Amino acid sequence: MTDIGGRYGSPEPQPYGPLTGSLADLLERVLDKGIVIAGDIKIDLLDIELLTIRLRLFIASVDTAKKAGIDWWETDPALSSRAARDALAEENARLRARLDALEGAAGAAEGVR
């Protein structure tokens, strides 16, 4: 008896059957290419819009995100120690400038007396 492709026990893959592969392969493919999930949640009461939440989720590896021009985590002080240092240095410079201005004004006021 000859075995025709598509029967049970056939070594040939099913053309419309489930894909065989591991979760790691799927995750690698998603991170390599990226995936976007978008959705909106609206809450209305008597045809009056009370709340709209727009969700946009981009799942990708860091390299794929950078290729897409997304790198906000590098400048967010909560996520990047370098950005936090930069923000602290900038705030420190502003405070020193204000202190110098106040000391200069206080010195000029003492000279007038």
Backbone as ProteinMPNN parsed JSONL, in Angstrom:
{"seq_chain_A": "MTDIGGRYGSPEPQPYGPLTGSLADLLERVLDKGIVIAGDIKIDLLDIELLTIRLRLFIASVDTAKKAGIDWWETDPALSSRAARDALAEENARLRARLDALEGAAGAAEGVR", "coords_chain_A": {"N_chain_A": [[0.838, -1.16, 0.0], [0.581, 2.164, -0.845], [1.724, 5.213, 0.61], [0.096, 8.212, 0.768], [0.862, 11.661, 0.741], [0.044, 13.59, 3.591], [-1.428, 11.836, 5.067], [-1.948, 10.223, 8.263], [0.963, 9.573, 10.114], [2.648, 10.071, 8.067], [5.794, 11.154, 6.834], [5.994, 13.571, 5.574], [5.491, 17.118, 5.797], [2.444, 18.636, 6.89], [0.498, 20.714, 4.818], [-1.293, 22.647, 5.82], [-1.256, 22.31, 8.507], [-0.487, 22.534, 12.063], [2.276, 24.614, 12.956], [5.481, 23.38, 13.592], [7.755, 23.938, 16.114], [9.835, 25.524, 18.508], [9.133, 27.455, 21.485], [11.2, 29.157, 21.954], [12.223, 29.594, 19.379], [10.091, 31.001, 18.246], [10.038, 33.28, 19.914], [12.572, 34.336, 19.334], [12.203, 34.992, 16.641], [10.16, 36.943, 16.841], [11.454, 38.937, 18.382], [13.521, 39.558, 16.668], [12.291, 40.58, 14.35], [10.269, 42.225, 15.357], [7.164, 43.314, 16.801], [3.998, 44.856, 16.692], [1.455, 45.886, 18.794], [-1.689, 47.19, 18.993], [-4.317, 49.117, 20.41], [-7.495, 50.457, 21.48], [-9.244, 51.782, 24.238], [-12.372, 52.762, 25.138], [-14.541, 54.61, 27.172], [-17.812, 55.317, 27.473], [-20.662, 57.243, 28.427], [-23.985, 57.512, 28.11], [-23.667, 58.357, 25.41], [-21.605, 60.167, 25.758], [-18.279, 60.781, 25.736], [-16.197, 59.635, 28.149], [-13.672, 58.648, 28.84], [-10.714, 57.854, 27.127], [-8.35, 55.527, 26.276], [-5.4, 54.958, 24.702], [-3.524, 52.353, 23.544], [-0.324, 51.386, 22.665], [1.935, 49.032, 21.792], [5.159, 47.972, 21.372], [7.069, 45.324, 20.677], [10.262, 44.192, 20.707], [13.722, 43.411, 20.063], [16.531, 45.165, 21.51], [18.331, 45.978, 19.534], [16.726, 45.829, 17.201], [14.776, 47.724, 17.853], [16.356, 50.046, 17.962], [17.086, 50.202, 15.279], [14.635, 50.9, 14.285], [14.506, 53.432, 15.129], [13.936, 53.965, 17.763], [14.83, 54.844, 20.938], [14.354, 55.701, 23.53], [14.806, 54.799, 26.131], [17.432, 55.257, 26.673], [17.693, 57.9, 27.351], [16.031, 58.34, 29.47], [15.936, 59.165, 32.787], [15.063, 57.439, 34.806], [15.562, 54.94, 33.83], [18.133, 54.817, 32.867], [21.414, 55.017, 33.973], [23.349, 56.73, 33.024], [21.84, 58.783, 31.845], [20.626, 59.706, 34.155], [22.833, 60.698, 35.568], [23.572, 62.742, 33.807], [21.291, 64.368, 33.97], [21.406, 65.103, 36.667], [23.843, 66.507, 36.689], [23.195, 68.646, 35.02], [21.141, 69.87, 36.525], [22.636, 70.556, 38.781], [24.418, 72.438, 37.682], [22.589, 74.47, 36.997], [21.647, 75.181, 39.571], [24.018, 76.098, 40.75], [24.492, 78.358, 39.176], [22.272, 79.926, 39.866], [22.834, 80.287, 42.601], [25.245, 81.719, 42.445], [24.269, 84.062, 41.245], [22.51, 84.971, 43.241], [24.309, 85.341, 45.377], [25.878, 87.319, 44.233], [24.001, 89.397, 44.026], [23.445, 89.774, 46.733], [25.942, 90.585, 47.638], [26.224, 92.985, 46.246], [24.195, 94.445, 47.414], [25.13, 94.707, 50.022], [27.315, 96.325, 49.574], [26.154, 98.738, 48.976], [25.22, 99.725, 51.362]], "CA_chain_A": [[0.0, 0.0, 0.0], [1.366, 3.402, -0.933], [1.307, 6.259, 1.531], [-0.096, 9.492, 0.087], [1.18, 12.754, 1.659], [-1.085, 14.15, 4.322], [-2.029, 10.829, 5.945], [-1.317, 10.077, 9.566], [2.187, 8.791, 10.075], [3.435, 10.463, 6.904], [6.917, 12.009, 7.215], [5.89, 14.854, 4.895], [4.748, 18.086, 6.615], [1.097, 18.987, 6.475], [0.55, 22.073, 4.301], [-2.091, 23.568, 6.621], [-1.239, 21.844, 9.876], [0.191, 23.426, 13.006], [3.708, 24.758, 12.764], [6.274, 22.785, 14.652], [8.871, 24.79, 16.495], [9.822, 25.776, 19.941], [8.804, 28.792, 21.934], [12.422, 29.949, 21.787], [12.276, 29.999, 17.971], [9.066, 32.032, 18.07], [10.505, 34.476, 20.602], [13.688, 34.874, 18.555], [11.644, 35.597, 15.439], [9.445, 38.163, 17.222], [12.419, 39.948, 18.792], [14.326, 39.941, 15.502], [11.478, 41.376, 13.424], [9.451, 43.176, 16.088], [5.719, 43.16, 16.652], [3.26, 46.005, 17.209], [0.104, 45.584, 19.255], [-2.36, 48.477, 19.191], [-5.72, 48.998, 20.789], [-8.113, 51.604, 22.126], [-10.291, 51.504, 25.211], [-13.218, 53.945, 25.287], [-15.634, 54.505, 28.135], [-18.849, 56.302, 27.161], [-21.874, 57.217, 29.239], [-25.036, 58.241, 27.396], [-23.031, 58.925, 24.216], [-20.6, 61.175, 26.132], [-16.999, 60.106, 25.926], [-15.616, 59.956, 29.451], [-12.269, 58.277, 28.926], [-10.144, 57.1, 26.019], [-6.979, 55.087, 26.511], [-4.809, 54.381, 23.495], [-2.393, 51.498, 23.872], [0.565, 51.014, 21.57], [2.974, 48.203, 22.361], [6.138, 47.536, 20.383], [7.919, 44.306, 21.283], [11.392, 43.916, 19.832], [15.013, 43.456, 20.733], [17.108, 46.505, 21.561], [18.89, 46.278, 18.201], [15.623, 46.071, 16.275], [14.167, 49.004, 18.235], [17.265, 51.118, 17.529], [16.958, 50.299, 13.813], [13.363, 51.579, 14.033], [14.634, 54.809, 15.604], [13.397, 54.066, 19.115], [15.889, 54.692, 21.934], [13.977, 56.558, 24.645], [15.314, 54.283, 27.395], [18.786, 55.761, 26.888], [17.628, 59.259, 27.869], [15.114, 58.374, 30.604], [16.721, 59.024, 34.01], [14.606, 56.312, 35.605], [16.019, 53.687, 33.232], [19.532, 54.881, 32.439], [22.266, 55.696, 34.952], [24.029, 57.82, 32.32], [20.874, 59.88, 31.733], [20.437, 60.251, 35.502], [24.018, 61.519, 35.846], [23.474, 63.951, 32.98], [20.234, 65.216, 34.532], [21.915, 65.664, 37.919], [24.869, 67.494, 36.363], [22.5, 69.826, 34.494], [20.48, 70.526, 37.653], [23.699, 71.116, 39.604], [24.899, 73.646, 37.011], [21.549, 75.501, 37.148], [21.629, 75.625, 40.958], [25.225, 76.895, 40.979], [24.293, 79.652, 38.514], [21.346, 80.694, 40.721], [23.548, 80.65, 43.82], [26.168, 82.802, 42.092], [23.475, 85.271, 41.023], [22.025, 85.434, 44.543], [25.457, 85.857, 46.125], [26.254, 88.591, 43.601], [23.004, 90.398, 44.412], [23.619, 90.035, 48.166], [27.181, 91.361, 47.761], [25.966, 94.345, 45.757], [23.334, 95.115, 48.408], [25.98, 95.055, 51.157], [28.179, 97.428, 49.148], [25.356, 99.967, 48.928], [25.04, 100.205, 52.736]], "C_chain_A": [[0.892, 1.234, 0.0], [0.784, 4.437, 0.012], [1.239, 7.572, 0.764], [0.145, 10.585, 1.126], [-0.064, 13.291, 2.322], [-1.753, 13.14, 5.223], [-1.298, 10.802, 7.271], [-0.089, 9.201, 9.435], [3.069, 9.147, 8.898], [4.58, 11.36, 7.345], [6.85, 13.394, 6.57], [5.097, 15.836, 5.749], [3.383, 18.377, 6.025], [1.11, 20.425, 5.969], [-0.225, 23.08, 5.152], [-2.136, 23.156, 8.085], [-0.53, 22.839, 10.787], [1.69, 23.464, 12.741], [4.44, 24.106, 13.925], [7.474, 23.682, 14.887], [8.76, 25.082, 17.97], [9.44, 27.22, 20.245], [10.013, 29.715, 21.778], [12.56, 30.437, 20.346], [11.293, 31.127, 17.695], [9.515, 33.348, 18.7], [11.665, 35.124, 19.844], [13.182, 35.579, 17.298], [10.93, 36.915, 15.748], [10.43, 39.265, 17.588], [13.256, 40.433, 17.621], [13.557, 40.871, 14.572], [10.708, 42.479, 14.129], [7.982, 42.911, 15.831], [5.057, 44.368, 17.301], [1.858, 45.544, 17.578], [-0.542, 46.925, 19.578], [-3.81, 48.238, 19.56], [-6.206, 50.255, 21.485], [-9.172, 51.11, 23.093], [-11.078, 52.798, 25.389], [-14.313, 53.648, 26.289], [-16.594, 55.657, 27.854], [-20.017, 56.136, 28.13], [-22.895, 58.107, 28.563], [-24.467, 59.02, 26.211], [-22.094, 60.091, 24.528], [-19.317, 60.421, 26.449], [-16.372, 60.57, 27.235], [-14.117, 59.717, 29.488], [-11.863, 57.511, 27.678], [-8.7, 56.778, 26.352], [-6.488, 54.435, 25.229], [-3.555, 53.617, 23.886], [-1.615, 51.17, 22.611], [1.732, 50.27, 22.185], [3.875, 47.71, 21.238], [7.089, 46.579, 21.077], [9.015, 43.969, 20.287], [12.658, 43.876, 20.665], [15.526, 44.889, 20.71], [17.654, 46.9, 20.19], [17.8, 46.597, 17.193], [14.949, 47.405, 16.584], [15.041, 50.17, 17.79], [17.211, 51.301, 16.016], [15.675, 51.032, 13.44], [13.389, 53.017, 14.537], [14.082, 55.032, 16.999], [14.533, 53.831, 20.106], [15.62, 55.52, 23.183], [14.525, 56.078, 25.971], [16.724, 54.785, 27.694], [18.782, 57.15, 27.508], [16.67, 59.403, 29.043], [15.911, 58.162, 31.89], [16.3, 57.845, 34.886], [15.147, 54.978, 35.087], [17.505, 53.664, 32.9], [20.354, 55.64, 33.474], [23.008, 56.86, 34.303], [23.101, 59.023, 32.191], [20.634, 60.513, 33.094], [21.614, 61.134, 35.881], [23.963, 62.819, 35.075], [22.433, 64.91, 33.542], [20.696, 65.862, 35.83], [22.97, 66.734, 37.662], [24.234, 68.782, 35.847], [21.804, 70.595, 35.619], [21.509, 71.196, 38.564], [24.215, 72.423, 38.996], [23.878, 74.789, 37.152], [21.528, 76.064, 38.565], [22.857, 76.478, 41.292], [25.095, 78.279, 40.351], [23.343, 80.524, 39.348], [22.032, 81.168, 41.998], [24.518, 81.799, 43.566], [25.418, 84.113, 41.898], [22.978, 85.84, 42.348], [23.158, 86.005, 45.39], [25.924, 87.196, 45.563], [25.305, 89.707, 43.993], [23.154, 90.763, 45.888], [24.883, 90.863, 48.394], [27.001, 92.801, 47.31], [25.112, 95.115, 46.752], [24.153, 95.515, 49.629], [26.893, 96.23, 50.825], [27.468, 98.748, 49.125], [25.235, 100.547, 50.327], [26.167, 101.028, 53.204]], "O_chain_A": [[1.849, 1.319, 0.77], [-0.427, 4.543, 0.202], [2.232, 7.994, 0.171], [-0.308, 10.465, 2.264], [-1.108, 13.429, 1.685], [-2.567, 13.517, 6.066], [-0.175, 11.293, 7.39], [-0.106, 8.197, 8.722], [4.147, 8.571, 8.747], [4.365, 12.255, 8.162], [7.578, 14.298, 6.981], [4.116, 15.436, 6.375], [3.199, 18.362, 4.808], [1.684, 21.29, 6.632], [0.148, 24.252, 5.202], [-2.998, 23.629, 8.826], [-0.034, 23.867, 10.327], [2.29, 22.462, 12.35], [4.064, 24.264, 15.087], [8.125, 24.125, 13.941], [7.71, 24.901, 18.585], [9.431, 28.08, 19.365], [9.864, 30.906, 21.503], [12.971, 31.575, 20.116], [11.617, 32.089, 16.998], [9.385, 34.409, 18.089], [11.718, 36.349, 19.733], [13.683, 36.643, 16.936], [11.073, 37.888, 15.008], [10.267, 40.406, 17.156], [13.658, 41.596, 17.585], [14.115, 41.842, 14.063], [10.513, 43.555, 13.564], [7.599, 42.364, 14.797], [5.509, 44.845, 18.342], [1.167, 44.902, 16.788], [0.005, 47.707, 20.355], [-4.446, 47.293, 19.093], [-5.408, 51.026, 22.019], [-9.898, 50.156, 22.816], [-10.504, 53.825, 25.753], [-14.931, 52.584, 26.266], [-16.232, 56.827, 27.983], [-20.315, 55.033, 28.588], [-22.698, 59.318, 28.453], [-24.758, 60.204, 26.039], [-21.821, 60.914, 23.654], [-19.282, 59.545, 27.313], [-16.056, 61.748, 27.404], [-13.375, 60.489, 30.095], [-12.585, 56.623, 27.224], [-7.918, 57.673, 26.675], [-7.087, 53.48, 24.734], [-2.637, 54.175, 24.487], [-2.185, 50.731, 21.612], [2.448, 50.826, 23.018], [3.408, 47.106, 20.273], [7.834, 46.981, 21.971], [8.745, 43.522, 19.172], [12.659, 44.262, 21.833], [15.01, 45.727, 19.971], [17.458, 48.029, 19.742], [17.936, 47.538, 16.412], [14.59, 48.14, 15.664], [14.53, 51.173, 17.293], [17.283, 52.427, 15.524], [15.617, 51.705, 12.411], [12.406, 53.743, 14.39], [13.792, 56.167, 17.379], [15.132, 52.756, 20.124], [16.557, 55.991, 23.827], [14.699, 56.894, 26.877], [17.165, 54.743, 28.843], [19.767, 57.546, 28.131], [16.514, 60.508, 29.564], [16.502, 57.099, 32.076], [17.12, 57.313, 35.633], [15.184, 53.995, 35.827], [18.072, 52.595, 32.676], [20.029, 56.777, 33.815], [23.268, 57.869, 34.959], [23.525, 60.159, 32.404], [20.456, 61.728, 33.187], [21.422, 62.206, 36.454], [24.269, 63.881, 35.617], [22.658, 66.119, 33.587], [20.415, 67.035, 36.073], [22.991, 67.758, 38.344], [24.675, 69.878, 36.19], [21.867, 71.823, 35.666], [21.267, 72.295, 39.064], [24.426, 73.401, 39.713], [24.256, 75.934, 37.397], [21.406, 77.275, 38.752], [22.753, 77.461, 42.026], [25.541, 79.267, 40.934], [23.583, 81.72, 39.516], [21.84, 82.305, 42.43], [24.609, 82.734, 44.361], [25.883, 85.163, 42.339], [23.019, 87.052, 42.559], [22.989, 87.033, 46.045], [26.315, 88.093, 46.31], [25.733, 90.829, 44.262], [23.009, 91.929, 46.256], [24.895, 91.748, 49.25], [27.552, 93.724, 47.91], [25.292, 96.321, 46.914], [23.895, 96.565, 50.218], [27.208, 97.04, 51.697], [28.109, 99.792, 49.242], [25.153, 101.768, 50.468], [26.155, 101.5, 54.341]]}, "name": "protein", "num_of_chains": 1, "seq": "MTDIGGRYGSPEPQPYGPLTGSLADLLERVLDKGIVIAGDIKIDLLDIELLTIRLRLFIASVDTAKKAGIDWWETDPALSSRAARDALAEENARLRARLDALEGAAGAAEGVR"}
